[in-house]
Amino acid sequence: MIRHAAASDRERCALLLKQSHIAAGFPWPFSGAHAHALFLHHLDSPDACCFVLDVGGVAQGILMAVAFDHPFGSGRWAKETVWFVAEAHRGRGAVRMLDAYEAWARDQGCVVIGMASLASNDVSALYERRGYAPAETHFLKFL
């Protein structure tokens, strides 16, 4: 089942964020304090959402996003912050999370919705099947 996260999901969602961090191969250390703050922001902000894939009462996936007025005046946009599903629970549940996010973005009055795909876990084919199109490529240089 896909549902909005609750305060009681905080520890489990922090663990999912840690698993996401590890899976992405980020070179900086994971920060539990930042994960908790990120979760609380997406839980409490009227311009943010946090969906979980609930399997037997346990969050096995997380999708966080924010809605904002685009600075170029192109209307309200939704942007995914993080999307991660525990490996054993990937499949249709993950796609239903994307459905919930898209419905939320429509309810927020968004005219554009964005998803990211990491170079270390390229899921762009899934996005393209759902009508997303590539828009930008970001390059990072660690200093």
C-alpha positions in Angstrom: 0.0 0.0 0.0 1.2 3.5 -0.8 0.4 6.1 1.9 1.6 9.4 3.3 4.4 9.0 5.8 3.5 9.4 9.5 5.7 10.7 12.3 6.0 7.1 13.5 7.8 6.2 10.2 10.8 8.5 11.1 13.3 5.9 12.1 12.4 3.5 9.3 12.5 6.3 6.8 15.9 7.4 8.1 17.1 3.8 7.6 15.8 3.8 4.0 17.6 7.1 3.4 20.8 5.6 4.6 20.3 2.6 2.3 19.6 5.0 -0.5 22.8 6.9 0.3 24.8 3.6 0.3 23.2 2.4 -3.0 24.0 5.7 -4.7 27.6 5.3 -3.8 27.9 8.9 -2.5 31.5 9.6 -1.3 30.5 11.7 1.7 29.4 10.1 5.0 25.7 9.6 5.7 24.3 12.0 8.3 21.5 10.7 10.4 20.7 14.1 11.7 20.3 15.5 8.2 18.1 12.4 7.2 15.8 13.1 10.2 15.6 16.8 9.3 14.9 16.0 5.7 12.1 13.6 6.7 10.5 16.1 9.1 10.6 18.9 6.5 8.8 16.7 3.9 6.4 15.5 6.6 5.5 19.0 7.9 5.7 21.3 4.9 2.6 22.1 3.0 4.8 22.3 -0.2 6.3 18.9 0.3 5.3 15.2 0.4 6.6 12.0 1.8 5.1 8.8 0.5 6.0 5.3 1.8 5.5 1.9 0.3 3.9 0.1 3.3 4.4 -3.7 3.3 2.9 -5.3 6.4 3.0 -2.1 8.4 6.7 -1.4 7.6 7.9 1.3 5.2 9.9 -0.5 2.5 10.1 2.5 0.1 10.2 6.3 0.3 9.5 9.0 -2.2 10.0 12.6 -1.1 9.3 15.7 -3.2 8.7 19.4 -3.1 6.5 21.8 -5.1 7.7 25.3 -5.8 7.1 28.3 -8.2 9.8 28.0 -10.8 12.2 31.0 -10.7 11.9 31.5 -14.5 8.1 32.1 -14.2 7.1 28.9 -15.9 4.6 28.0 -13.2 4.6 25.6 -10.3 6.9 22.6 -10.5 7.3 19.4 -8.5 10.7 18.0 -7.9 11.6 14.7 -6.4 14.0 14.9 -3.5 14.7 11.2 -3.1 13.0 7.9 -4.3 14.3 4.6 -2.9 12.7 1.2 -2.5 14.3 -1.6 -0.6 15.6 -4.1 -3.2 13.3 -6.9 -2.1 10.2 -4.7 -2.6 10.9 -3.2 -6.0 8.3 -3.7 -8.8 4.7 -2.6 -9.0 4.7 -0.9 -5.6 7.5 1.4 -6.7 5.4 2.4 -9.8 2.4 3.1 -7.5 4.6 5.4 -5.5 5.2 7.4 -8.7 1.5 7.4 -9.4 0.9 8.9 -5.9 3.6 11.5 -6.5 2.1 12.6 -9.9 -1.4 12.9 -8.3 0.0 14.9 -5.5 1.8 17.2 -7.9 -1.4 17.8 -9.9 -3.2 18.6 -6.6 -0.5 21.1 -5.9 -1.2 22.9 -9.2 2.1 21.9 -10.7 2.5 22.2 -14.5 5.8 20.3 -14.6 7.0 17.3 -12.6 10.6 16.2 -12.3 12.4 13.0 -11.4 16.1 12.4 -11.2 18.2 9.4 -12.3 21.6 8.8 -10.8 24.4 7.7 -13.0 25.0 4.8 -10.6 21.3 3.7 -10.9 20.0 4.9 -14.3 16.2 4.4 -14.4 15.6 6.8 -17.2 13.9 4.1 -19.3 11.2 3.8 -16.6 10.7 7.6 -16.7 10.5 7.8 -20.5 7.9 5.0 -20.5 5.8 7.2 -18.2 6.1 10.3 -20.4 9.1 12.0 -18.8 11.7 13.5 -21.2 15.4 14.2 -20.5 15.9 17.9 -19.8 19.3 18.5 -18.2 22.4 16.6 -17.3 24.2 17.6 -14.2 27.9 17.3 -13.6 29.5 17.2 -10.2 33.0 18.0 -9.1 34.0 17.3 -5.6 36.4 19.9 -4.1 
